[in-house]
Amino acid sequence: MARKANYEEKIATLQAKITKKQEELKTLKAQLEEVKAKKAQQDYKVLVEYMEQNNLTAEDVLGAIKE
């Protein structure tokens, strides 16, 4: 005789796995945003240092970009 499947148990197990993965995804998205913010800060610092070393103003840089 074929074994009866307990679908309620399987559904509950899959829902628990989905919930866990959703939490992991939330955590990863938060980490991604944090890393993006740190990269933006670093890029900004590099840009400001370059501008200071070359006696450039924001207007100078924007003018060069827009040309």
ABEGO torsion letter per residue (X at the ends): XBBBBBAAAAAAAAAAAAAAAAAAAAAAAAAAAAAAAAAAAAAAAAAAAAAAAAGBBAAAAAAAAAX
